[in-house]
């Protein structure tokens, strides 16, 4: 049984990684339905929070059906981090998570996200200050190091645990690697073998199938898995992994009808939460992922991303479904 502070996450929890412009409430709800045990918000700028910026404040929105959930923040200034921690606590999540892993240049250049991996002492100091500023359990998401010469994650985990974090999620790449190459979980495995470490350790990076999930679970002994990019357009990955862990059998992929139904719900939730214009606009990144591998999907995707109304998109989705199902029937007859 994996426990994060007083939160019971089950035997081997699957977590949804915080992803900018992806892990918003409409998408999180779909992942929760498919068995995700704990989710995190998109990362939120502490400077935006303390200045009451609309985009940052909106990301604090959480709903009862999503719990347990963590709100993730990023920043580099001690006072801002402490003030943001107080604001996050008012939103009443189960967990406050600190992002020390985002590799994006505009974040890193401010010594936030993965940028702070260049200064481990400051990383520890900021974390300790946040822990002392809130009654929420504090967790951290980070990477192996800044580059191949600074992979101090074993030391970092010990020091962050010592200042009070309740769990750590580790992406098996350095900042220099960004998302290139294969994630290296060997150091994550070593951390789990360290008798000093008693907090949950969640592995992240390249988990894109049930088979790989079980392989890494057994090989590295982590307490759970955090899944990011592989869930985009595929919230079913949580269901599939859980079923495979339990039975050793692979589930059939979702039928086209189910995919279309989920895309429709995703769109309508997006519009409901963000408004028609932004809700439609921000759904455009998802269509190619949902229908990846479908013959002729380029043309359908072009139609979807060039339509400005949710009603128009729903019509196109109906047309897409009917066209492919008709093709299947014709193929069966032939």
C-alpha positions in Angstrom: 0.0 0.0 0.0 1.4 3.4 -1.0 0.6 6.3 1.3 1.5 9.9 0.6 1.3 11.5 4.0 -2.3 10.5 5.1 -3.4 9.9 1.5 -4.0 6.2 0.6 -3.1 5.8 -3.1 -3.6 2.0 -3.3 -1.1 -0.8 -4.0 0.7 0.7 -7.1 -0.7 4.1 -7.9 -0.7 5.6 -11.4 -0.3 9.4 -11.5 -1.0 11.9 -14.2 2.0 14.2 -14.8 1.4 17.9 -14.7 1.6 19.1 -18.3 1.2 22.7 -19.5 -1.9 23.2 -21.7 -2.8 19.5 -21.3 -3.6 18.5 -17.7 -6.5 20.9 -17.2 -9.8 19.9 -15.5 -11.5 18.6 -18.8 -8.5 16.2 -19.5 -8.0 15.3 -15.9 -11.6 14.2 -15.6 -11.2 11.7 -18.4 -8.0 10.3 -16.9 -9.7 9.9 -13.5 -12.6 7.9 -15.2 -10.0 5.5 -16.6 -8.4 4.8 -13.3 -5.8 7.4 -12.6 -5.1 7.4 -8.9 -3.7 10.9 -8.4 -3.5 13.9 -10.7 -1.7 17.2 -10.8 -2.7 20.6 -12.2 -0.7 22.3 -15.0 2.2 24.0 -13.4 1.4 27.5 -12.1 3.8 30.5 -11.9 4.2 31.7 -8.3 4.7 35.2 -9.7 1.4 35.0 -11.6 -0.4 33.7 -8.5 0.8 36.4 -6.2 0.0 39.1 -8.8 -3.5 37.5 -9.2 -3.0 36.9 -13.0 -6.2 35.4 -14.5 -4.5 32.5 -16.2 -2.6 31.5 -13.1 -5.5 31.8 -10.8 -7.8 29.8 -13.1 -5.4 26.9 -12.9 -6.2 26.6 -9.2 -9.7 25.3 -10.2 -10.2 21.8 -8.9 -13.3 19.7 -8.5 -14.4 17.1 -6.1 -14.5 14.3 -8.7 -10.8 14.8 -9.3 -9.5 14.2 -5.8 -6.9 13.4 -4.6 -5.2 16.1 -6.6 -2.0 18.2 -6.3 -1.5 21.8 -7.3 1.9 22.3 -8.8 3.9 25.6 -8.6 7.2 26.8 -10.0 9.3 29.8 -9.1 12.8 30.8 -8.0 12.2 33.5 -5.3 11.9 32.5 -1.7 9.3 35.1 -0.7 7.2 34.4 -3.8 7.2 30.7 -3.2 6.1 31.1 0.4 3.3 33.5 -0.5 2.1 31.2 -3.3 2.1 28.3 -0.9 -0.4 30.1 1.2 -2.6 30.9 -1.8 -2.5 27.2 -2.9 -3.6 26.1 0.5 -6.7 28.2 0.3 -7.7 26.2 -2.9 -7.7 23.1 -0.7 -5.9 20.5 -2.8 -4.6 17.3 -1.1 -1.0 18.1 -2.0 1.3 21.0 -3.0 3.9 20.0 -5.6 7.0 21.9 -6.6 8.2 21.8 -10.2 12.0 21.4 -10.3 11.9 19.6 -13.6 10.5 21.7 -16.4 13.2 22.0 -19.1 11.6 24.8 -21.1 14.0 27.7 -21.7 11.7 30.5 -20.6 11.3 28.8 -17.2 14.9 27.6 -16.8 16.4 31.0 -17.6 14.8 32.3 -14.5 16.4 29.5 -12.4 13.0 27.9 -11.9 11.9 24.5 -13.0 14.9 22.4 -14.0 17.0 25.5 -13.9 17.4 25.2 -10.1 19.2 21.9 -10.6 22.3 24.1 -11.2 22.0 25.2 -7.5 21.0 22.3 -5.3 21.5 24.3 -2.1 19.0 26.8 -3.3 16.7 24.0 -4.3 16.7 22.6 -0.8 16.3 26.1 0.8 13.3 26.9 -1.3 11.7 23.5 -0.6 12.2 23.9 3.1 10.6 27.3 3.1 7.5 26.0 1.2 7.2 23.1 3.6 7.2 25.5 6.5 4.7 27.8 4.8 1.9 25.3 4.5 0.0 22.6 6.3 -0.4 20.7 3.0 1.9 17.7 2.2 4.7 19.0 -0.1 6.0 16.8 -2.9 8.6 17.5 -5.7 8.9 16.6 -9.3 12.4 16.8 -10.8 15.0 15.3 -13.1 18.2 13.4 -12.7 20.3 16.6 -12.9 21.1 19.5 -15.1 23.4 17.5 -17.3 25.3 14.2 -17.3 28.0 15.7 -15.0 25.5 16.8 -12.4 23.2 13.9 -11.8 23.0 14.4 -8.0 19.5 13.0 -7.7 20.4 10.5 -5.0 21.8 13.3 -2.8 18.9 15.6 -3.7 16.3 13.1 -2.7 17.9 12.6 0.7 18.2 16.3 1.3 14.6 17.1 0.2 13.3 14.3 2.3 15.2 15.7 5.3 13.5 19.1 4.9 10.1 17.5 4.9 8.8 16.5 1.4 6.4 13.6 1.5 7.1 12.1 -2.0 9.2 12.7 -5.0 8.6 12.1 -8.7 11.7 11.7 -10.9 11.9 12.0 -14.6 14.7 9.8 -15.9 16.4 12.4 -18.0 18.6 15.5 -17.4 17.6 19.0 -18.4 20.1 18.9 -21.1 18.4 15.9 -22.7 15.0 17.6 -22.7 12.8 14.7 -24.0 15.4 13.2 -26.3 16.9 9.8 -26.0 15.7 7.1 -23.7 14.9 7.8 -20.1 17.4 6.2 -17.7 15.8 4.8 -14.6 18.9 3.2 -13.0 19.4 6.1 -10.5 15.7 6.0 -9.6 16.2 2.3 -8.8 19.2 3.1 -6.6 17.2 5.6 -4.7 14.6 3.0 -3.9 17.4 0.7 -2.7 18.7 3.4 -0.3 17.7 2.4 3.2 17.5 6.1 4.3 14.7 6.8 1.9 11.2 6.2 3.3 9.0 8.5 1.2 7.3 7.2 -1.9 9.4 7.5 -5.1 7.5 7.7 -8.4 9.2 7.0 -11.7 8.5 9.1 -14.8 9.6 8.9 -18.4 8.8 6.7 -21.4 6.0 4.7 -19.8 4.0 4.2 -22.9 2.5 0.7 -22.7 1.2 -1.7 -20.1 4.2 -4.1 -20.7 6.7 -1.3 -20.1 4.8 -0.3 -16.9 5.1 -3.7 -15.4 8.7 -4.2 -16.6 9.8 -0.9 -14.9 7.6 -1.6 -11.8 9.4 -4.9 -11.3 12.9 -3.8 -12.3 13.2 -0.6 -10.4 10.9 -1.2 -7.4 9.2 2.3 -7.6 6.2 3.0 -5.5 4.1 4.1 -8.5 4.3 5.5 -12.0 3.8 9.0 -13.2 2.6 9.1 -16.8 2.7 12.2 -19.0 3.0 12.4 -22.8 1.7 8.8 -23.3 -1.7 9.8 -21.9 -2.3 12.6 -24.4 -5.0 11.4 -26.7 -5.0 8.2 -24.7 -6.5 8.5 -21.2 -7.2 4.7 -21.5 -3.6 4.0 -20.7 -4.4 4.1 -17.0 -7.1 1.5 -17.4 -4.9 -0.6 -19.7 -1.9 -0.7 -17.3 -4.1 -1.5 -14.3 -5.8 -4.4 -16.1 -2.4 -5.7 -17.3 -0.9 -5.6 -13.8 -3.9 -7.4 -12.4 -4.4 -10.1 -15.1 -1.3 -10.1 -17.4 -3.7 -9.6 -20.3 -3.8 -6.7 -22.8 -7.1 -5.0 -23.3 -8.3 -4.3 -26.8 -7.9 -0.6 -27.8 -11.0 1.5 -27.6 -13.3 1.3 -30.5 -13.7 4.3 -32.8 -17.2 5.0 -31.3 -15.7 5.3 -27.8 -12.9 7.5 -29.0 -15.3 9.9 -30.7 -17.6 10.0 -27.6 -14.6 10.8 -25.4 -13.3 13.5 -27.7 -16.8 15.1 -27.8 -16.9 15.1 -24.0 -13.4 16.5 -23.8 -14.4 19.3 -26.2 -17.6 20.2 -24.3 -15.9 20.2 -21.0 -13.2 22.4 -22.4 -15.7 24.9 -23.8 -17.6 24.8 -20.5 -14.5 25.6 -18.5 -12.6 28.0 -20.8 -15.4 29.5 -22.9 -16.2 28.8 -26.6 -13.3 30.6 -28.2 -10.5 29.4 -26.0 -12.1 26.0 -25.4 -12.2 25.2 -29.1 -8.7 26.7 -29.8 -7.0 24.6 -27.1 -8.6 21.4 -28.1 -6.8 21.5 -31.5 -3.6 20.0 -30.1 -5.5 16.9 -29.1 -7.3 15.6 -32.2 -4.2 14.2 -33.9 -3.3 12.3 -30.8 -6.8 10.8 -30.2 -7.1 9.6 -33.8 -3.4 8.7 -34.4 -3.0 5.8 -36.8 -6.5 6.2 -38.4 -6.2 6.0 -42.2 -6.6 9.4 -43.8 -6.7 11.2 -40.4 -4.7 14.2 -41.8 -7.6 15.4 -43.8 -10.0 15.0 -40.8 -7.6 16.7 -38.5 -7.3 19.6 -40.9 -11.1 20.0 -40.8 -11.2 19.8 -37.0 -8.5 22.4 -36.4 -9.9 24.8 -39.0 -13.4 24.9 -37.5 -14.1 27.7 -35.0 -17.3 26.5 -33.4 -17.9 23.5 -31.0 -21.1 22.8 -32.9 -19.2 22.5 -36.2 -16.6 20.2 -34.6 -19.3 17.9 -33.2 -20.8 17.6 -36.7 -17.3 16.8 -38.1 -16.8 14.1 -35.4 -20.2 12.6 -36.3 -19.2 12.6 -40.0 -15.8 11.0 -39.2 -17.4 8.2 -37.2 -20.1 7.4 -39.8 -17.6 7.4 -42.6 -15.2 5.0 -40.9 -17.9 2.7 -39.7 -19.4 2.6 -43.2 -16.0 1.7 -44.6 -15.7 -1.1 -42.0 -19.1 -2.5 -43.0 -18.1 -2.4 -46.7 -14.9 -4.1 -46.0 -16.7 -6.8 -44.1 -19.2 -7.4 -47.0 -16.3 -7.5 -49.5 
